[in-house]
């Protein structure tokens, strides 16, 4: 079993749609959680960190459920520019500081 | 303020050869992590350098080695290249081992 698993996708949605990505992680010692965005043939860029209390940044909302080891990302009012691959990322912490574990990524295509 | 830079951008090698990839961290950063991203996969952690020493290592063979210089720049060396080493190699820098990681544009290595 992969340490970080995501919806396989791809997600093809019209502009204005709401889309949700889900992710599970297997290591209960994981301490930090993130969503990264990666455009085609580009480097990953941090979209947002994920906190237990949930956090929102404009149209983007991230949630963390430590008991279920589940992370989600909600994008409201999708824009064409949201088309990218979204990577769920976990940092184990403890003796593994700085070691980011990436999911395979979920590709999102927003169509006009 | 220059971000993370990597060189070269692209590289083509043949099986059995050796390759050196280079990374200059973002200004003010002292920690460099290297990742391998195969096509269609999320990045996989190779190792992390801090204070010129390898601090953590992922599940990669000894053919993968690195170095960090006093100016915090880093090199990734891969010996005895295999076809399966073809990938995008990403360097990420941070301030401290737990800091937010900023990725460079990557080096795309093709092994023929």
Interface residues (C-beta under 8 A of the other chain):
Chain A: X4 X42 X43 X44 X45 X46 X87 X91 X96 X97 X98 X99 X100 X101 X102 X103 X104 X105
Chain B: X31 X33 X35 X40 X41 X42 X43 X44 X45 X48 X50 X55 X56 X58 X90 X92 X94 X97 X98 X100 X101 X102 X103 X104 X105 X106
